[in-house]
Amino acid sequence: MNPITLVSVTLMLNGSAISASHRIPHPCKPSRLSRQTAALVQPILKSRIAAYREVLDAKGRAIIQSGAAEDFIDRLYDLFDDRSRAADEALAVLLRYYVGEDPGEDLWCEIVHRGKQMLPYLEKYHDCLPTTGAEPIPKSLLDIPDWYPELMAEIGRGGSCERD
């Protein structure tokens, strides 16, 4: 089953246009993350959800910068420094969630930088959200572009990307 296409988006990263479709995750049988991967993903997602809830008013408008947002960024960038297989898997899982524009670009670059070792994880989580232990996830953090096909193609071409 294909994700529901809502709108097409184009994003410029390092001078090359990347397009993706927004999608709403379709029903599937979610897998459970390994204990090691869940230990990496849960605190990042929980801090992202806390940041999301702290900085928006009742109508969803941004109102402040928060300590939870800083915690989220610190945790995400610490994950970028982790070279374990669990960290590779965690990065592929986090690609399913809206993490913000700049962190999202850095997430993309980190996955491209890690290269072909990421492909099995990208294939695994492309079509199905795993159970992370951070549920419930706000819907707005799930309604994101489907970057997986473009990212897998970029890695397959041997592309490179460095975080700023």
OpenMM code with the backbone's topology and positions (N, CA, C; nanometers):
from openmm import Vec3, app, unit

residues = "MET ASN PRO ILE THR LEU VAL SER VAL THR LEU MET LEU ASN GLY SER ALA ILE SER ALA SER HIS ARG ILE PRO HIS PRO CYS LYS PRO SER ARG LEU SER ARG GLN THR ALA ALA LEU VAL GLN PRO ILE LEU LYS SER ARG ILE ALA ALA TYR ARG GLU VAL LEU ASP ALA LYS GLY ARG ALA ILE ILE GLN SER GLY ALA ALA GLU ASP PHE ILE ASP ARG LEU TYR ASP LEU PHE ASP ASP ARG SER ARG ALA ALA ASP GLU ALA LEU ALA VAL LEU LEU ARG TYR TYR VAL GLY GLU ASP PRO GLY GLU ASP LEU TRP CYS GLU ILE VAL HIS ARG GLY LYS GLN MET LEU PRO TYR LEU GLU LYS TYR HIS ASP CYS LEU PRO THR THR GLY ALA GLU PRO ILE PRO LYS SER LEU LEU ASP ILE PRO ASP TRP TYR PRO GLU LEU MET ALA GLU ILE GLY ARG GLY GLY SER CYS GLU ARG ASP".split()
positions = [
    Vec3(0.0845, -0.1172, 0.0000),
    Vec3(0.0000, 0.0000, 0.0000),
    Vec3(0.0890, 0.1234, 0.0000),
    Vec3(0.0569, 0.2217, -0.0806),
    Vec3(0.1353, 0.3446, -0.0883),
    Vec3(0.0817, 0.4473, 0.0096),
    Vec3(0.1694, 0.5348, 0.0606),
    Vec3(0.1233, 0.6427, 0.1468),
    Vec3(0.0322, 0.7363, 0.0690),
    Vec3(-0.0542, 0.8049, 0.1388),
    Vec3(-0.1453, 0.9014, 0.0774),
    Vec3(-0.0660, 1.0271, 0.0458),
    Vec3(-0.0673, 1.0687, -0.0789),
    Vec3(0.0040, 1.1895, -0.1185),
    Vec3(-0.0841, 1.3101, -0.0918),
    Vec3(-0.0295, 1.4065, -0.0193),
    Vec3(-0.1041, 1.5266, 0.0138),
    Vec3(-0.0552, 1.6477, -0.0644),
    Vec3(0.0763, 1.6636, -0.0762),
    Vec3(0.1306, 1.7800, -0.1444),
    Vec3(0.2755, 1.7492, -0.1815),
    Vec3(0.3228, 1.8081, -0.2874),
    Vec3(0.4616, 1.7890, -0.3275),
    Vec3(0.5451, 1.9049, -0.2763),
    Vec3(0.6680, 1.8755, -0.2327),
    Vec3(0.7568, 1.9739, -0.1730),
    Vec3(0.8933, 1.9630, -0.2393),
    Vec3(0.9623, 2.0752, -0.2569),
    Vec3(1.1003, 2.0731, -0.3053),
    Vec3(1.1869, 2.1425, -0.2023),
    Vec3(1.3006, 2.0829, -0.1710),
    Vec3(1.3934, 2.1360, -0.0726),
    Vec3(1.5318, 2.1389, -0.1339),
    Vec3(1.6051, 2.2461, -0.1100),
    Vec3(1.7415, 2.2556, -0.1606),
    Vec3(1.8373, 2.2159, -0.0498),
    Vec3(1.9220, 2.1176, -0.0767),
    Vec3(2.0270, 2.0761, 0.0151),
    Vec3(2.1561, 2.0690, -0.0637),
    Vec3(2.2556, 2.1445, -0.0218),
    Vec3(2.3856, 2.1445, -0.0881),
    Vec3(2.3735, 2.1640, -0.2387),
    Vec3(2.2820, 2.2499, -0.2808),
    Vec3(2.2715, 2.2842, -0.4215),
    Vec3(2.1905, 2.1894, -0.5070),
    Vec3(2.1404, 2.0804, -0.4530),
    Vec3(2.0611, 1.9905, -0.5354),
    Vec3(1.9181, 1.9855, -0.4841),
    Vec3(1.8259, 1.9889, -0.5774),
    Vec3(1.6848, 1.9874, -0.5410),
    Vec3(1.6434, 1.8462, -0.5047),
    Vec3(1.5688, 1.8363, -0.3976),
    Vec3(1.5156, 1.7087, -0.3536),
    Vec3(1.3659, 1.7288, -0.3380),
    Vec3(1.2878, 1.6433, -0.3962),
    Vec3(1.1444, 1.6581, -0.3805),
    Vec3(1.0899, 1.5371, -0.3072),
    Vec3(0.9836, 1.5591, -0.2360),
    Vec3(0.9209, 1.4497, -0.1624),
    Vec3(0.7727, 1.4788, -0.1503),
    Vec3(0.6964, 1.3772, -0.1259),
    Vec3(0.5543, 1.3921, -0.1031),
    Vec3(0.5269, 1.3835, 0.0454),
    Vec3(0.4338, 1.4677, 0.0922),
    Vec3(0.3898, 1.4509, 0.2302),
    Vec3(0.3106, 1.3217, 0.2358),
    Vec3(0.3169, 1.2572, 0.3482),
    Vec3(0.2411, 1.1346, 0.3611),
    Vec3(0.1871, 1.1215, 0.5016),
    Vec3(0.0827, 1.0487, 0.5104),
    Vec3(0.0275, 1.0081, 0.6382),
    Vec3(0.0579, 0.8598, 0.6491),
    Vec3(0.1246, 0.8174, 0.7565),
    Vec3(0.1587, 0.6757, 0.7667),
    Vec3(0.0339, 0.5882, 0.7528),
    Vec3(0.0465, 0.4845, 0.6748),
    Vec3(-0.0659, 0.3956, 0.6520),
    Vec3(-0.0618, 0.2825, 0.7541),
    Vec3(-0.1745, 0.2150, 0.7715),
    Vec3(-0.1787, 0.1067, 0.8694),
    Vec3(-0.0794, -0.0035, 0.8321),
    Vec3(-0.0129, -0.0550, 0.9305),
    Vec3(0.0807, -0.1637, 0.9114),
    Vec3(0.1012, -0.2312, 1.0462),
    Vec3(0.1722, -0.3389, 1.0442),
    Vec3(0.2041, -0.4057, 1.1699),
    Vec3(0.3382, -0.3506, 1.2179),
    Vec3(0.3352, -0.2603, 1.3161),
    Vec3(0.4600, -0.1983, 1.3595),
    Vec3(0.5511, -0.2982, 1.4303),
    Vec3(0.6795, -0.2784, 1.4079),
    Vec3(0.7775, -0.3603, 1.4782),
    Vec3(0.8166, -0.2884, 1.6061),
    Vec3(0.8680, -0.3631, 1.6991),
    Vec3(0.9203, -0.3051, 1.8215),
    Vec3(1.0695, -0.2830, 1.8031),
    Vec3(1.1170, -0.1689, 1.8483),
    Vec3(1.2591, -0.1401, 1.8390),
    Vec3(1.3366, -0.2268, 1.9370),
    Vec3(1.4599, -0.2549, 1.9031),
    Vec3(1.5466, -0.3244, 1.9985),
    Vec3(1.5622, -0.2359, 2.1216),
    Vec3(1.5998, -0.2960, 2.2319),
    Vec3(1.6178, -0.2210, 2.3562),
    Vec3(1.7218, -0.1098, 2.3380),
    Vec3(1.8301, -0.1393, 2.2646),
    Vec3(1.9361, -0.0410, 2.2443),
    Vec3(1.8878, 0.0765, 2.1594),
    Vec3(1.8146, 0.0462, 2.0521),
    Vec3(1.7646, 0.1526, 1.9651),
    Vec3(1.6574, 0.2334, 2.0355),
    Vec3(1.5679, 0.1660, 2.1059),
    Vec3(1.4628, 0.2366, 2.1800),
    Vec3(1.5239, 0.3304, 2.2836),
    Vec3(1.6331, 0.2883, 2.3472),
    Vec3(1.6993, 0.3725, 2.4471),
    Vec3(1.7553, 0.5000, 2.3847),
    Vec3(1.7854, 0.4965, 2.2558),
    Vec3(1.8323, 0.6162, 2.1858),
    Vec3(1.7158, 0.7007, 2.1339),
    Vec3(1.6148, 0.6359, 2.0780),
    Vec3(1.5034, 0.7065, 2.0140),
    Vec3(1.4082, 0.7696, 2.1160),
    Vec3(1.3717, 0.6964, 2.2202),
    Vec3(1.2713, 0.7453, 2.3148),
    Vec3(1.3028, 0.8820, 2.3740),
    Vec3(1.4222, 0.9030, 2.4307),
    Vec3(1.4464, 1.0356, 2.4900),
    Vec3(1.4466, 1.1483, 2.3873),
    Vec3(1.4907, 1.1184, 2.2663),
    Vec3(1.4908, 1.2212, 2.1619),
    Vec3(1.3471, 1.2564, 2.1241),
    Vec3(1.2650, 1.1548, 2.1000),
    Vec3(1.1254, 1.1820, 2.0635),
    Vec3(1.0498, 1.2481, 2.1785),
    Vec3(1.0723, 1.2028, 2.2989),
    Vec3(1.0028, 1.2630, 2.4135),
    Vec3(1.0416, 1.4089, 2.4303),
    Vec3(1.1692, 1.4409, 2.4109),
    Vec3(1.2090, 1.5819, 2.4230),
    Vec3(1.1550, 1.6628, 2.3058),
    Vec3(1.1445, 1.6021, 2.1863),
    Vec3(1.0861, 1.6712, 2.0711),
    Vec3(0.9386, 1.6999, 2.0952),
    Vec3(0.8671, 1.6021, 2.1492),
    Vec3(0.7248, 1.6208, 2.1794),
    Vec3(0.7077, 1.7277, 2.2871),
    Vec3(0.7909, 1.7244, 2.3906),
    Vec3(0.7840, 1.8267, 2.4956),
    Vec3(0.8116, 1.9651, 2.4381),
    Vec3(0.9112, 1.9749, 2.3506),
    Vec3(0.9426, 2.1039, 2.2879),
    Vec3(0.8251, 2.1510, 2.2034),
    Vec3(0.7667, 2.0598, 2.1283),
    Vec3(0.6516, 2.0923, 2.0443),
    Vec3(0.5378, 2.1478, 2.1304),
    Vec3(0.5112, 2.0828, 2.2406),
    Vec3(0.4002, 2.1251, 2.3268),
    Vec3(0.4312, 2.2552, 2.4005),
    Vec3(0.5570, 2.2792, 2.4358),
    Vec3(0.5943, 2.4006, 2.5086),
    Vec3(0.5899, 2.5258, 2.4240),
    Vec3(0.6184, 2.5144, 2.2963),
    Vec3(0.6363, 2.6349, 2.2156),
    Vec3(0.5151, 2.6747, 2.1333),
    Vec3(0.4088, 2.5999, 2.1421),
    Vec3(0.2903, 2.6341, 2.0633),
    Vec3(0.1754, 2.6752, 2.1532),
    Vec3(0.0998, 2.7746, 2.1062),
    Vec3(-0.0198, 2.8118, 2.1792),
    Vec3(-0.1335, 2.7180, 2.1380),
    Vec3(-0.2522, 2.7417, 2.1881),
    Vec3(-0.3658, 2.6525, 2.1621),
    Vec3(-0.4019, 2.6428, 2.0142),
    Vec3(-0.3635, 2.7430, 1.9346),
    Vec3(-0.3927, 2.7417, 1.7913),
    Vec3(-0.2765, 2.6894, 1.7082),
    Vec3(-0.1704, 2.6411, 1.7746),
    Vec3(-0.0580, 2.5837, 1.7029),
    Vec3(0.0434, 2.6842, 1.6534),
    Vec3(0.0385, 2.8082, 1.7042),
    Vec3(0.1335, 2.9111, 1.6626),
    Vec3(0.2549, 2.9093, 1.7553),
    Vec3(0.3733, 2.9273, 1.6980),
    Vec3(0.4961, 2.9310, 1.7768),
    Vec3(0.4978, 3.0553, 1.8649),
    Vec3(0.5334, 3.0367, 1.9919),
    Vec3(0.5330, 3.1509, 2.0824),
    Vec3(0.6668, 3.1729, 2.1539),
    Vec3(0.7441, 3.0679, 2.1805),
    Vec3(0.8680, 3.0848, 2.2560),
    Vec3(0.9708, 2.9788, 2.2180),
    Vec3(1.0959, 3.0040, 2.2550),
    Vec3(1.1980, 2.8997, 2.2525),
    Vec3(1.1919, 2.8329, 2.3890),
    Vec3(1.2184, 2.7058, 2.3955),
    Vec3(1.2029, 2.6363, 2.5223),
    Vec3(1.3272, 2.5577, 2.5600),
    Vec3(1.3364, 2.5260, 2.6879),
    Vec3(1.4421, 2.4392, 2.7365),
    Vec3(1.4301, 2.3007, 2.6770),
    Vec3(1.3067, 2.2559, 2.6544),
    Vec3(1.2865, 2.1240, 2.5936),
    Vec3(1.3405, 2.1219, 2.4514),
    Vec3(1.3301, 2.2330, 2.3798),
    Vec3(1.3838, 2.2394, 2.2437),
    Vec3(1.5355, 2.2265, 2.2465),
    Vec3(1.5993, 2.2918, 2.3412),
    Vec3(1.7448, 2.2807, 2.3546),
    Vec3(1.7846, 2.1375, 2.3913),
    Vec3(1.7094, 2.0751, 2.4806),
    Vec3(1.7363, 1.9373, 2.5194),
    Vec3(1.7240, 1.8443, 2.3986),
    Vec3(1.6205, 1.8653, 2.3191),
    Vec3(1.6006, 1.7854, 2.1984),
    Vec3(1.7206, 1.7980, 2.1041),
    Vec3(1.7628, 1.9208, 2.0780),
    Vec3(1.8757, 1.9444, 1.9871),
    Vec3(2.0024, 1.8782, 2.0418),
    Vec3(2.0281, 1.8950, 2.1710),
    Vec3(2.1467, 1.8316, 2.2306),
    Vec3(2.1434, 1.6803, 2.2137),
    Vec3(2.0290, 1.6198, 2.2394),
    Vec3(2.0162, 1.4740, 2.2286),
    Vec3(2.0333, 1.4277, 2.0836),
    Vec3(1.9732, 1.5001, 1.9903),
    Vec3(1.9825, 1.4618, 1.8496),
    Vec3(2.1278, 1.4695, 1.8017),
    Vec3(2.1956, 1.5778, 1.8340),
    Vec3(2.3334, 1.5937, 1.7877),
    Vec3(2.4295, 1.4985, 1.8594),
    Vec3(2.3969, 1.4595, 1.9819),
    Vec3(2.4751, 1.3540, 2.0483),
    Vec3(2.4588, 1.2222, 1.9729),
    Vec3(2.3389, 1.1963, 1.9230),
    Vec3(2.3152, 1.0743, 1.8452),
    Vec3(2.3999, 1.0736, 1.7184),
    Vec3(2.4181, 1.1897, 1.6568),
    Vec3(2.5003, 1.1972, 1.5359),
    Vec3(2.6438, 1.1506, 1.5623),
    Vec3(2.6915, 1.1681, 1.6848),
    Vec3(2.8277, 1.1272, 1.7195),
    Vec3(2.8390, 0.9795, 1.7549),
    Vec3(2.7256, 0.9130, 1.7748),
    Vec3(2.7237, 0.7718, 1.8113),
    Vec3(2.7350, 0.6883, 1.6834),
    Vec3(2.8324, 0.6023, 1.6751),
    Vec3(2.8573, 0.5226, 1.5540),
    Vec3(2.8102, 0.3779, 1.5664),
    Vec3(2.7257, 0.3483, 1.6628),
    Vec3(2.6770, 0.2117, 1.6816),
    Vec3(2.5680, 0.1772, 1.5797),
    Vec3(2.5427, 0.0477, 1.5653),
    Vec3(2.4326, 0.0047, 1.4776),
    Vec3(2.2987, 0.0542, 1.5304),
    Vec3(2.2848, 0.0561, 1.6629),
    Vec3(2.1605, 0.1066, 1.7221),
    Vec3(2.1400, 0.2538, 1.6854),
    Vec3(2.2477, 0.3313, 1.6798),
    Vec3(2.2367, 0.4722, 1.6407),
    Vec3(2.1981, 0.4836, 1.4933),
    Vec3(2.2542, 0.3981, 1.4083),
    Vec3(2.2152, 0.3974, 1.2667),
    Vec3(2.0652, 0.3730, 1.2543),
    Vec3(2.0168, 0.2741, 1.3267),
    Vec3(1.8748, 0.2416, 1.3221),
    Vec3(1.7912, 0.3572, 1.3768),
    Vec3(1.8379, 0.4184, 1.4854),
    Vec3(1.7652, 0.5306, 1.5447),
    Vec3(1.7525, 0.6466, 1.4467),
    Vec3(1.8582, 0.6753, 1.3710),
    Vec3(1.8517, 0.7821, 1.2714),
    Vec3(1.7458, 0.7528, 1.1661),
    Vec3(1.7397, 0.6276, 1.1198),
    Vec3(1.6396, 0.5903, 1.0197),
    Vec3(1.4987, 0.6028, 1.0755),
    Vec3(1.4812, 0.5704, 1.2020),
    Vec3(1.3503, 0.5840, 1.2664),
    Vec3(1.3132, 0.7315, 1.2776),
    Vec3(1.4064, 0.8149, 1.3218),
    Vec3(1.3775, 0.9569, 1.3425),
    Vec3(1.3418, 1.0293, 1.2135),
    Vec3(1.3830, 0.9746, 1.1006),
    Vec3(1.3480, 1.0338, 0.9719),
    Vec3(1.1969, 1.0324, 0.9488),
    Vec3(1.1239, 0.9503, 1.0228),
    Vec3(0.9783, 0.9422, 1.0105),
    Vec3(0.9054, 1.0554, 1.0807),
    Vec3(0.9788, 1.1368, 1.1570),
    Vec3(0.9180, 1.2403, 1.2400),
    Vec3(0.9682, 1.3784, 1.1995),
    Vec3(0.8825, 1.4777, 1.2172),
    Vec3(0.9246, 1.6148, 1.1918),
    Vec3(1.0139, 1.6582, 1.3073),
    Vec3(1.1399, 1.6872, 1.2771),
    Vec3(1.2355, 1.7278, 1.3800),
    Vec3(1.2733, 1.8743, 1.3677),
    Vec3(1.2168, 1.9450, 1.2717),
    Vec3(1.2508, 2.0838, 1.2469),
    Vec3(1.3309, 2.0933, 1.1182),
    Vec3(1.3373, 2.2123, 1.0597),
    Vec3(1.4031, 2.2277, 0.9298),
    Vec3(1.5540, 2.2072, 0.9367),
    Vec3(1.6226, 2.2827, 1.0196),
    Vec3(1.7681, 2.2677, 1.0275),
    Vec3(1.8085, 2.1306, 1.0811),
    Vec3(1.7477, 2.0843, 1.1918),
    Vec3(1.7830, 1.9499, 1.2375),
    Vec3(1.7479, 1.8426, 1.1335),
    Vec3(1.6407, 1.8646, 1.0577),
    Vec3(1.6025, 1.7686, 0.9535),
    Vec3(1.7060, 1.7624, 0.8421),
    Vec3(1.7592, 1.8766, 0.8033),
    Vec3(1.8649, 1.8782, 0.7012),
    Vec3(1.9901, 1.8094, 0.7539),
    Vec3(2.0218, 1.8336, 0.8809),
    Vec3(2.1388, 1.7689, 0.9399),
    Vec3(2.1172, 1.6183, 0.9546),
    Vec3(1.9945, 1.5777, 0.9855),
    Vec3(1.9623, 1.4348, 0.9933),
    Vec3(1.9842, 1.3706, 0.8562),
    Vec3(1.9341, 1.4351, 0.7514),
    Vec3(1.9541, 1.3881, 0.6138),
    Vec3(2.1036, 1.3703, 0.5855),
    Vec3(2.1813, 1.4750, 0.6138),
    Vec3(2.3253, 1.4708, 0.5855),
    Vec3(2.3954, 1.3616, 0.6655),
    Vec3(2.3577, 1.3453, 0.7894),
    Vec3(2.4220, 1.2420, 0.8715),
    Vec3(2.3942, 1.1029, 0.8148),
    Vec3(2.2720, 1.0803, 0.7684),
    Vec3(2.2382, 0.9497, 0.7099),
    Vec3(2.3154, 0.9293, 0.5800),
    Vec3(2.3207, 1.0302, 0.4945),
    Vec3(2.3977, 1.0193, 0.3702),
    Vec3(2.5451, 0.9939, 0.4026),
    Vec3(2.5978, 1.0663, 0.4985),
    Vec3(2.7383, 1.0514, 0.5377),
    Vec3(2.7691, 0.9086, 0.5838),
    Vec3(2.6760, 0.8444, 0.6526),
    Vec3(2.6983, 0.7072, 0.7006),
    Vec3(2.6926, 0.6055, 0.5867),
    Vec3(2.6258, 0.6414, 0.4794),
    Vec3(2.6307, 0.5610, 0.3580),
    Vec3(2.5492, 0.4331, 0.3583),
    Vec3(2.5998, 0.3347, 0.2848),
    Vec3(2.5243, 0.2132, 0.2540),
    Vec3(2.4848, 0.1309, 0.3754),
    Vec3(2.5542, 0.1463, 0.4867),
    Vec3(2.5147, 0.0737, 0.6072),
    Vec3(2.3758, 0.1159, 0.6543),
    Vec3(2.3278, 0.2317, 0.6067),
    Vec3(2.1962, 0.2819, 0.6458),
    Vec3(2.0820, 0.2203, 0.5647),
    Vec3(2.1123, 0.1656, 0.4475),
    Vec3(2.0061, 0.1187, 0.3576),
    Vec3(1.9122, 0.0152, 0.4194),
    Vec3(1.9599, -0.0865, 0.4901),
    Vec3(1.8643, -0.1812, 0.5484),
    Vec3(1.7664, -0.1156, 0.6462),
    Vec3(1.8139, -0.0182, 0.7215),
    Vec3(1.7261, 0.0500, 0.8170),
    Vec3(1.6277, 0.1421, 0.7455),
    Vec3(1.6730, 0.2094, 0.6422),
    Vec3(1.5833, 0.2959, 0.5650),
    Vec3(1.4741, 0.2128, 0.4983),
    Vec3(1.5106, 0.0986, 0.4434),
    Vec3(1.4111, 0.0099, 0.3820),
    Vec3(1.3130, -0.0416, 0.4868),
    Vec3(1.3629, -0.0757, 0.6028),
    Vec3(1.2785, -0.1315, 0.7096),
    Vec3(1.1726, -0.0321, 0.7570),
    Vec3(1.2114, 0.0951, 0.7733),
    Vec3(1.1197, 0.1924, 0.8325),
    Vec3(1.0515, 0.2833, 0.7311),
    Vec3(1.0770, 0.2625, 0.6037),
    Vec3(1.0139, 0.3448, 0.5016),
    Vec3(0.8625, 0.3353, 0.5050),
    Vec3(0.8097, 0.2181, 0.5193),
    Vec3(0.6651, 0.1989, 0.5084),
    Vec3(0.5912, 0.1778, 0.6394),
    Vec3(0.6610, 0.1730, 0.7508),
    Vec3(0.5912, 0.1414, 0.8750),
    Vec3(0.6604, 0.2046, 0.9948),
    Vec3(0.5830, 0.2753, 1.0746),
    Vec3(0.6356, 0.3317, 1.1988),
    Vec3(0.6552, 0.2211, 1.3010),
    Vec3(0.7690, 0.2181, 1.3662),
    Vec3(0.7862, 0.1207, 1.4735),
    Vec3(0.7207, 0.1713, 1.6017),
    Vec3(0.7009, 0.0841, 1.6944),
    Vec3(0.6589, 0.1243, 1.8277),
    Vec3(0.7840, 0.1715, 1.9002),
    Vec3(0.7832, 0.2958, 1.9461),
    Vec3(0.9040, 0.3550, 2.0044),
    Vec3(0.9014, 0.3628, 2.1561),
    Vec3(0.7827, 0.3603, 2.2138),
    Vec3(0.7714, 0.3826, 2.3571),
    Vec3(0.7507, 0.5296, 2.3904),
    Vec3(0.7512, 0.6151, 2.2896),
    Vec3(0.7278, 0.7581, 2.3109),
    Vec3(0.5856, 0.7965, 2.2696),
    Vec3(0.5046, 0.6992, 2.2343),
    Vec3(0.3685, 0.7274, 2.1917),
    Vec3(0.2867, 0.7802, 2.3104),
    Vec3(0.1833, 0.8599, 2.2836),
    Vec3(0.1323, 0.9017, 2.1525),
    Vec3(0.2153, 1.0174, 2.0947),
    Vec3(0.2319, 1.0131, 1.9641),
    Vec3(0.3064, 1.1153, 1.8907),
    Vec3(0.2046, 1.2133, 1.8320),
    Vec3(0.2213, 1.3440, 1.8532),
    Vec3(0.1289, 1.4403, 1.7910),
    Vec3(0.1268, 1.4225, 1.6386),
    Vec3(0.0087, 1.4293, 1.5821),
    Vec3(-0.0086, 1.4065, 1.4385),
    Vec3(0.0795, 1.5002, 1.3554),
    Vec3(0.0970, 1.6223, 1.3991),
    Vec3(0.1760, 1.7174, 1.3199),
    Vec3(0.3239, 1.6779, 1.3126),
    Vec3(0.3711, 1.5938, 1.4023),
    Vec3(0.5094, 1.5464, 1.3947),
    Vec3(0.5207, 1.4241, 1.3039),
    Vec3(0.4073, 1.3731, 1.2574),
    Vec3(0.4058, 1.2570, 1.1682),
    Vec3(0.3762, 1.2934, 1.0235),
    Vec3(0.3108, 1.4053, 1.0008),
    Vec3(0.2717, 1.4477, 0.8663),
    Vec3(0.3895, 1.5189, 0.8008),
    Vec3(0.4808, 1.4394, 0.7455),
    Vec3(0.6058, 1.4931, 0.6922),
    Vec3(0.6322, 1.4371, 0.5533),
    Vec3(0.7278, 1.4975, 0.4826),
    Vec3(0.7638, 1.4431, 0.3513),
    Vec3(0.8217, 1.3020, 0.3621),
    Vec3(0.8027, 1.2261, 0.2576),
    Vec3(0.8592, 1.0909, 0.2477),
    Vec3(0.9964, 1.1028, 0.1831),
    Vec3(1.0999, 1.1176, 0.2650),
    Vec3(1.2352, 1.1364, 0.2153),
    Vec3(1.3061, 1.0055, 0.1838),
    Vec3(1.2500, 0.8942, 0.2255),
    Vec3(1.3205, 0.7668, 0.2131),
    Vec3(1.3659, 0.7334, 0.0707),
    Vec3(1.2787, 0.7383, -0.0298),
    Vec3(1.3247, 0.7018, -0.1652),
    Vec3(1.4395, 0.7897, -0.2154),
    Vec3(1.4291, 0.9209, -0.1957),
    Vec3(1.5344, 1.0106, -0.2411),
    Vec3(1.6642, 0.9878, -0.1633),
    Vec3(1.6509, 0.9634, -0.0363),
    Vec3(1.7678, 0.9403, 0.0476),
    Vec3(1.8371, 0.8098, 0.0102),
    Vec3(1.7595, 0.7049, -0.0137),
    Vec3(1.8174, 0.5772, -0.0548),
    Vec3(1.8861, 0.5910, -0.1909),
    Vec3(1.8265, 0.6673, -0.2820),
    Vec3(1.8880, 0.6900, -0.4132),
    Vec3(2.0180, 0.7686, -0.3990),
    Vec3(2.0186, 0.8695, -0.3138),
    Vec3(2.1389, 0.9497, -0.2909),
    Vec3(2.2529, 0.8630, -0.2362),
    Vec3(2.2208, 0.7775, -0.1425),
    Vec3(2.3212, 0.6867, -0.0866),
    Vec3(2.3677, 0.5885, -0.1937),
    Vec3(2.2735, 0.5356, -0.2726),
    Vec3(2.3078, 0.4418, -0.3790),
    Vec3(2.4014, 0.5029, -0.4818),
    Vec3(2.3887, 0.6345, -0.5067),
    Vec3(2.4775, 0.7050, -0.5999),
    Vec3(2.6119, 0.7380, -0.5376),
    Vec3(2.6265, 0.7082, -0.4096),
    Vec3(2.7514, 0.7434, -0.3408),
    Vec3(2.7592, 0.8900, -0.3066),
    Vec3(2.6427, 0.9521, -0.2887),
    Vec3(2.6381, 1.0947, -0.2610),
    Vec3(2.7091, 1.1302, -0.1313),
    Vec3(2.7369, 1.2570, -0.1175),
    Vec3(2.8001, 1.3032, 0.0052),
    Vec3(2.7274, 1.4262, 0.0567),
    Vec3(2.7362, 1.4446, 0.1847),
    Vec3(2.6704, 1.5575, 0.2484),
    Vec3(2.7374, 1.5778, 0.3825),
    Vec3(2.7735, 1.6995, 0.4109),
    Vec3(2.8354, 1.7327, 0.5404),
    Vec3(2.7435, 1.8277, 0.6152),
    Vec3(2.7276, 1.8007, 0.7412),
    Vec3(2.6476, 1.8900, 0.8260),
    Vec3(2.7224, 2.0206, 0.8455),
    Vec3(2.6463, 2.1291, 0.8592),
    Vec3(2.7070, 2.2608, 0.8874),
    Vec3(2.7561, 2.2676, 1.0288),
] * unit.nanometer
topology = app.Topology()
chain = topology.addChain("A")
for resn in residues:
    res = topology.addResidue(resn, chain)
    for name in ("N", "CA", "C"):
        topology.addAtom(name, app.Element.getBySymbol(name[0]), res)
